[in-house]
Amino acid sequence: MEHYDMRKEEIIKACEELYDKYNFKDITIKLISEHTSFSRPSIYNYFETKEEIFLDVFKKEYEKWTDELNLIRENNDSMTKDAFATSLAHTIEHKERLLKLLSMNMYDLEENSRMERLIEFKKAYGDAVHAVKLCLNKFFKDMNEKEVTEFLYSFFPFMFGIYPYAVVTKKQKEAMDKADINYEYHSIYEIAYTGIKKLLG
């Protein structure tokens, strides 16, 4: 089992490194295998599709983020709205891979993955939602259950749009210039902080 987990982790790691350089459509099972110590057919012993590998990358990103969210809750007795918005935005600021994944077409990713893989991913996502909820419950006791739920249902969809607004390619900039769009650059942190502050009221 340990050998299986190590091999699986090697595949995920190769996919992570490739995704930091290339787009989803450009990454193939063959390309991933070229960045591992074993052959392309061997990958199918661990993942049935490219989408399943990406779903595991996605799951890991949520798990790392959840750990950071839990640390915010555990290391602070109280927080103002501004302090919480600052801390939460900083956790997002260094999650470019997570934000890039969120900007993808989730329907295709999930549709081409086995149910057991999808359940594991949904659990990691659910843990992140729960971690944010626990922070809200601890730091903002004046927020009722409806207000907490409204925050969560606004904040998590809001995250899907951060990457496309913060990370703009040269081609996109050129197109916006030619379309006479006055684009103002904002960092991931700035977009996240502003959005969180508005949602907190």
N, C-alpha and C positions, 0 to 999 in steps of 0.2 A: 504493500500500500504506500509506503514511504517513497519507493521508486516511482510509482504511478503519479503521486502528488508532485514530485520533483520535475518529472517530464511535463506534466500539465502546466506547472508554474513557468517552465522554460518557454513554452508556447505563448503563454499570456505575456510574459516579459518581452518576447520578440515582437508581438503585436503592439504592445505599448510603445516601444521604441520606434517602430515603423509609423505608427499613427501620429507621433510627434513631428514627423517629417512629411508624410503623405496624406492624401485624402482617403476616405473609406473605399471609394470605388477603385482606387489604384492598388489597393492591398489585396493580394490573393493568397490562397492557401500555399501555393507554390512559393511565393515571395516570403511568406512567414517561415516555411520550412528551410529556406536558404539561410535564415538567421537563427536556426537551431542546430543541434548536433545530430539530428536524425532526419530520415527521409519524409517526403510529402505523404506517402501512404500511411506512415506511422501516426501522423497527426489525427487521422480518422479513427484511431483507437481511443481518442480523448474527446474529439469534437466532430460532429457530423457536418457542420457548415462553418463558413467564415463568420456568420452572424453569431453563432454560439461562442466563438472566441471573443468577439467584441462584447457580448453580453457579460462574459466573465470579467473583462477589463472594466466594464461599466460597474459591475458589482463591487469590485475592489475599490474603485474610486468612491463609491457611496460609503463603503466600510471605513475608509480612511477619514472621510469627512465626518462621519458619525463619531469617530473617536475624538476629533477636534471639538465637535459640538458638546460632547459629554465633558470634556475638560473645561470648557467655558462654564458649564453648570457647576461642576465640582470645585472649581478654583475661585468662585466668587459667591459671597454671601448675598450680595445685592448688586444691582446694576441699574443705571438710569437708561432711558430709551436711547439716548445718544451713545452711551458706552456699549450697549448691547448691539446697536446698529453698526458701530465701528468694529466690534469684535467679530460679528457674524460676517460682515463684508470682508474682513481680512481672511477669514477661513475660505471664502469664495475666491478671493484675489489670486490665490496660488493653486486653484483647481481648474486650470485652463483645459486640461484633458477631459475632465468631467463636463465642463461647459460646452466643449466642442462636441462631445457625444450627445449631449442634450439637444444640440441644434440639428441633429440628424433626423431622418425619418424613422421614428420609433416603431411604426407599424411593420415595416419590412424586417427590421431587426428582430422583433418579437415573433413575427409570423414564421420566420425561418429558423426558429430554435425549438428544441424539444420542451415539453411541458415542465419536466423536472428542472431544467436550466432556468426556465422563465420564473418558476416559483422561487428558486434561490435568489434570482435578481430582484423580484418583487419584495422579498423579505428584507434585502439590504436597503432598498428604497424606503420601505415602511419603517425600518429602524431609524433612518435619517429624519423622516417626518416626525417620528415619535420623539427623537432627541431635540428637535426644534420646539416641539410642543412642551416638553418638560422644562426647557429654558423659559418659555413664556409663562408657564404656570408658576415657576419659582420666582422670577424677577418682576412679574407684573400681575400681582394678585387682584388688582382692580379689573383685569380683563375677565369677562365671563366666558363661558364655554363657546357661545355663539361667536364672540369676537375672536377667540383663539382659532376657531375653525375657519372663520373668514380670512384671517391672516394666512393660515396654511394653504387655503385654496387659492389665494392670490399670489403668495410668495413662490410656491413651487412652479406654477406655470410661468411666472415672471422670469425665473432662472433660464427657461428655454431660449429667451431672447437676448440674454446678456452677451454671449459670444459673438453673434453676427453684428452687434452694434459696436463692440469693443475691438474686435479683430477684423480689420478691413484690408483687403488685398490691394495691390497696386492697380489691378484691372478694375476693381470696384470703385476705387477713388477716381480713376480716369473717367469711368462711366458717369459717376455723380457730377463731376466737373462739367462734362459735356451736356448733362441733363439740367444744368444750372441749379443743382441742389447744394445749398450752403451747409455742408456737413461739418459738424464740430466734434472733434475727437474727444472721447471720454474713456478713461481706463476702466477695467473690470471693477476695481474697487469703487471708483466714483459712481458708476451706474448702480452697483449693488447697494452701496451706502444710501444713496438718494432714494432708491426704491424701498428699502427697508424702513427708513425714517418715515416715509409717506404712509406706509402700511401700518406702522405703529401709531400714527396720529400725533 
